[in-house]
């Protein structure tokens, strides 16, 4: 068996969109974008809940899935080094 590698991802929503939807009680309808965190070492991420993460420095890459026929592309994902995340104050 292979070695387990810790991984993490963030679900990010547009703040303006979220605030507008919250004003009418529909925040669950906000469009979420998943951001894969590179360099995650198992640290606690609770401090990121509700944080305003800047998305200008995210990498865009193909989301690949390995199958018995080879690797297939399922779509696009955003990723960022956990140490390079920037926050809006």
N, C-alpha and C positions, 0 to 999 in steps of 0.2 A: 504494500500500500504506500501511497505517496505521503509526503509531509504536508500537514495542514498549514495553510498560509492564511493569516488573518486578512480580512478585506472589509471595506466599509463603503457605503455610498450615502450621499445626501439627497433628499428630495427638496428641490428648490422651486419656489413660486415667485412670480412677479409681485412685488410689494403693492404697487398701485392697483393691480387687478384684485389682489387678495383683500385690500381695504374696501374696495367698492363692493365686492361680493359679501364681505362681513357686514356691511351696512344694511343689507337686506336679508341676512341670515343664510346665505348660500355659499359660505366659504369652502364647503366640500367640493364645489364645482370649479375651483381654481385649477388651472393647468399646471401640472407638476412636471418638472424636468429632473431626471436622475443624473447625479454627478458622481462618477466613480472616483474614490480617493486612492491615489497611488502613494506608496510609502507609509501606509497605515500599519502600525505596530501593536494594535490591541489597546491603545489608550482610550480613556473615557471620552465620549463625544457629547455629553449632556450640555456642555457649555455652548454648543453650536445651535441648540434648540432656540428658535426665534431670532437667531442672529441674522443681520443683513449682510449676506455674502455678495461681494462684487463678482460679477460673471464675466468681466472683460478679459480676464487672463485664463479662461478655461480652454483646454484643448478639445478639438472635435476629432473623433476617430470612429472607425467602423466597429460595430458590435458583432463579434464573430462567435459562432457556436460550433463546437466540434461534434460531428456526427460520424456514424460508421462509414459514410461515403466521403468524408473529408470535412473541411471547414466551410461553413456557409455564412454569409453576411445577413444578419437579422435587421440591421438598421444602423443608425448613428447614435453615439453617446458622447456626452461631455465627460472629461476627466481633468483632474488637477492633482498636483502633489499636495499632500495635506499640509506640508510646511509652507507652501506658497499661497494658501488661501488668504484673501484680503477681505476686510470687513468695512462696511460703511458705518460711519459714526452717527 
